[in-house]
């Protein structure tokens, strides 16, 4: 949430609700947002009950995995007006981060790491929050209406608000789908104390299509519109802090940060546009990095390489854990084994454990030879050595 800037000395402008809405939309587009919509902050009882039931079921089934915060403050999550009683309107903004090509093509290059499209440029939280604060400043300076700004940083369900504001609909992969931008939209919200005319919400256009569901490498969708995050590669490589379950390691392939498969499979992407925001354009070093280079990163090098990106948030050890699993899936022992050898002596037990699994995949005989030695067996990786039978 953002604090209000100092009150300007000049008197506020007078504007009708429609004039204010148009002024906010125009300013948002000038600031670089690709879409702007307006929805009521206060939900009708039926809509509120439906959202609450969906979120409650998600948590009760344990689909949130380690993301315990999703089970907290549920009333605020489902209803913006509960989060901030002064809210009257949700100003929902979106920015396109569409890629230049299908990101799944990199899966054919197992020696290189696949990083989710959204993380190849600057951290979208920083980019969007800066623009939303500027929009809030515009509203306060000119019209003196109170505002609160959110970019995935508060208990607020962004996708239902975006659908109510007309940006798109929640597809069967649970992400937002837009008829203008496909599956490639970042979302942000500005809660406003003024009651403004709202936009028509978007309806579901998925029909009988199940391309996104069938594309998932780990069968993370128990049913359309339902996601079990514990099976999702994006969750496993980003949110999950420990060793990744052996059931999913081979399915990771060369994905080392996130997964775009369900997004990229959506047929509505035929209308998608390449990102125009310079901050979201991919850094060359993040589009197809060599796994052996990433395996050599220490903490300082990791921080330097991923400064300003979303990747930096998960820390070096979790990231190199992912790299080690990808090395084990690379099918290239000649080039990968020297890197794995170094990781077997890594200071992090999390990394060492992943390297043990990688060794078992690329050099089973060497793994069996070394299994009985005491040099590599310690409390951090003992389970990995003992489990591979």
Secondary structure, DSSP 8 states (H G I E B T S, - for coil): --------SS------HHHHHHHHHHHHHHHT-SEEEEEESS--HHHHHHHHHHHHHHHHTTTTTT-GGGGSSHHHHH-HHHH-TT--EEEEEEEE---SS-GGGGGG-TTB-EE-GGGSSS-HHHHHHHHHHHHHHHHHHHH---EEEESS-SS--HHHHHHHTTS-EE-TTSSEEBTTTBT-EEEEEEEESS------------TT--HHHHH-TT---SBTTB--GGG-HHIIIII--S---HHHHHHHTTEEE---HHHHT-GGGGG------GGGS--HHHHS-BHHHHHT--HHHHHHHTTTSGGGGG-HHHHHHHHHHHHHTS--HHHHHHHHHHHTT-S-HHHHHHHHHHHHHH-HHHHHHHHT-SSS--TTTHHHHHH--
